[in-house]
């Protein structure tokens, strides 16, 4: 079985607070564990960058909002 992809990453980011926090703080290391194409990786890195410099909770909420707008079906 291969590494998890974008759907698994988004699912975890929406329900696992620790995972989301780690993703916001260390996106390169977290994303390395997922099978993402260049466009997905770029979009996620841009989303992290757009979360600003607020508290960890504020950044997490903003990141989740960005994910929902981009990948909600």
Backbone as CSV, one residue per row, in Angstrom:
resi,resn,N_x,N_y,N_z,CA_x,CA_y,CA_z,C_x,C_y,C_z
1,UNK,0.849,-1.180,0.000,0.000,0.000,0.000,0.890,1.237,0.000
2,UNK,0.526,2.232,-0.795,1.306,3.458,-0.890,1.017,4.422,0.246
3,UNK,1.685,5.522,0.186,1.460,6.572,1.183,0.083,7.183,0.985
4,UNK,-0.516,7.693,2.066,-1.827,8.328,1.929,-1.733,9.589,1.070
5,UNK,-2.851,9.964,0.458,-2.896,11.114,-0.424,-3.628,12.301,0.174
6,UNK,-4.051,13.189,-0.698,-4.648,14.461,-0.301,-5.924,14.271,0.512
7,UNK,-6.760,13.320,0.143,-8.016,13.123,0.881,-7.747,12.733,2.334
8,UNK,-6.783,11.862,2.537,-6.441,11.449,3.893,-5.864,12.616,4.699
9,UNK,-5.021,13.404,4.045,-4.427,14.563,4.710,-5.517,15.549,5.137
10,UNK,-6.432,15.854,4.248,-7.500,16.801,4.565,-8.383,16.246,5.679
11,UNK,-8.719,14.976,5.595,-9.529,14.366,6.640,-8.879,14.470,8.005
12,UNK,-7.608,14.159,8.068,-6.889,14.256,9.346,-6.803,15.695,9.823
13,UNK,-6.567,16.627,8.904,-6.459,18.043,9.285,-7.776,18.575,9.844
14,UNK,-8.871,17.991,9.429,-10.177,18.450,9.894,-10.563,17.882,11.257
15,UNK,-10.030,16.713,11.611,-10.490,16.092,12.857,-9.417,15.887,13.920
16,UNK,-8.156,15.929,13.550,-7.084,15.674,14.518,-6.333,16.966,14.846
17,UNK,-6.583,17.513,16.016,-5.976,18.790,16.401,-4.457,18.729,16.422
18,UNK,-3.891,17.650,16.932,-2.428,17.547,16.997,-1.811,17.495,15.603
19,UNK,-2.446,16.733,14.718,-1.954,16.650,13.344,-2.020,18.012,12.670
20,UNK,-3.134,18.691,12.832,-3.306,20.019,12.234,-2.251,20.984,12.755
21,UNK,-2.014,20.965,14.046,-1.003,21.844,14.636,0.379,21.558,14.059
22,UNK,0.721,20.285,13.947,2.020,19.905,13.386,2.113,20.317,11.912
23,UNK,1.033,20.171,11.184,1.008,20.563,9.767,1.258,22.059,9.602
24,UNK,0.644,22.871,10.458,0.821,24.321,10.391,2.248,24.709,10.780
25,UNK,2.798,24.045,11.789,4.128,24.409,12.292,5.264,23.841,11.448
26,UNK,5.091,22.630,10.912,6.157,21.955,10.163,5.605,21.318,8.892
27,UNK,5.114,22.144,7.973,4.456,21.568,6.798,5.357,20.675,5.946
28,UNK,6.606,21.023,5.788,7.491,20.207,4.948,7.608,18.781,5.468
29,UNK,7.819,18.635,6.771,7.990,17.290,7.318,6.688,16.507,7.288
30,UNK,5.559,17.148,7.548,4.270,16.453,7.521,3.920,16.048,6.093
31,UNK,4.064,16.969,5.154,3.697,16.676,3.767,4.573,15.592,3.146
32,UNK,5.779,15.426,3.666,6.671,14.388,3.146,6.080,12.991,3.318
33,UNK,5.184,12.823,4.274,4.581,11.525,4.523,3.360,11.234,3.669
34,UNK,3.043,12.130,2.734,1.853,11.962,1.914,2.218,11.943,0.441
35,UNK,1.450,11.183,-0.322,1.649,11.080,-1.763,0.860,12.201,-2.435
36,UNK,1.527,13.328,-2.634,0.896,14.515,-3.208,1.554,14.872,-4.532
37,UNK,0.751,15.362,-5.470,1.363,15.855,-6.696,1.845,17.287,-6.447
38,UNK,2.559,17.841,-7.396,3.157,19.169,-7.216,2.104,20.244,-6.975
39,UNK,0.971,20.152,-7.661,-0.089,21.148,-7.500,-0.705,21.079,-6.098
40,UNK,-0.952,19.872,-5.618,-1.518,19.706,-4.275,-0.562,20.236,-3.212
41,UNK,0.703,19.870,-3.336,1.709,20.316,-2.371,1.815,21.838,-2.365
42,UNK,1.852,22.426,-3.550,1.942,23.876,-3.668,0.734,24.557,-3.035
43,UNK,-0.458,24.038,-3.315,-1.674,24.625,-2.744,-1.669,24.545,-1.224
44,UNK,-1.225,23.427,-0.685,-1.164,23.279,0.773,-0.137,24.215,1.392
45,UNK,1.011,24.359,0.756,2.037,25.273,1.273,1.535,26.716,1.212
46,UNK,0.819,27.078,0.153,0.245,28.420,0.058,-0.796,28.629,1.146
47,UNK,-1.590,27.599,1.422,-2.604,27.696,2.476,-1.950,27.924,3.832
48,UNK,-0.878,27.213,4.108,-0.155,27.411,5.369,0.366,28.844,5.437
49,UNK,0.934,29.325,4.341,1.484,30.686,4.317,0.414,31.740,4.545
50,UNK,-0.800,31.488,4.076,-1.888,32.460,4.215,-2.521,32.469,5.601
51,UNK,-2.102,31.584,6.482,-2.714,31.539,7.812,-2.227,32.659,8.710
52,UNK,-1.238,33.386,8.289,-0.785,34.554,9.042,0.062,34.233,10.248
53,UNK,0.077,35.188,11.178,0.939,35.083,12.352,0.147,35.063,13.653
54,UNK,-1.125,34.708,13.589,-1.957,34.671,14.786,-1.575,33.509,15.688
55,UNK,-2.427,33.270,16.645,-2.207,32.152,17.569,-2.320,30.838,16.795
56,UNK,-1.863,29.775,17.416,-1.940,28.462,16.778,-3.391,28.102,16.462
57,UNK,-4.302,28.412,17.361,-5.719,28.100,17.142,-6.286,28.917,15.977
58,UNK,-5.915,30.184,15.883,-6.389,31.031,14.784,-5.850,30.530,13.443
59,UNK,-4.583,30.171,13.438,-3.974,29.665,12.205,-4.616,28.350,11.779
60,UNK,-4.909,27.492,12.749,-5.544,26.209,12.448,-6.930,26.417,11.850
61,UNK,-7.719,27.305,12.441,-9.063,27.582,11.912,-8.980,28.145,10.497
62,UNK,-8.053,29.051,10.270,-7.891,29.639,8.935,-7.485,28.571,7.921
63,UNK,-6.569,27.702,8.298,-6.128,26.636,7.401,-7.295,25.716,7.054
64,UNK,-8.085,25.325,8.052,-9.244,24.477,7.791,-10.225,25.168,6.846
65,UNK,-10.421,26.453,7.037,-11.318,27.213,6.168,-10.813,27.205,4.726
66,UNK,-9.537,27.399,4.555,-8.940,27.385,3.220,-9.108,26.005,2.581
67,UNK,-8.870,24.955,3.354,-9.033,23.598,2.824,-10.460,23.353,2.369
68,UNK,-11.423,23.767,3.179,-12.817,23.545,2.830,-13.194,24.302,1.557
69,UNK,-12.721,25.520,1.415,-13.037,26.295,0.216,-12.422,25.673,-1.029
70,UNK,-11.223,25.138,-0.898,-10.509,24.603,-2.063,-10.959,23.200,-2.445
71,UNK,-11.148,22.319,-1.437,-11.381,20.916,-1.741,-12.764,20.382,-1.366
72,UNK,-13.637,21.206,-0.863,-14.976,20.725,-0.513,-15.719,20.276,-1.768
73,UNK,-16.417,19.187,-1.635,-17.183,18.683,-2.791,-18.642,18.584,-2.448
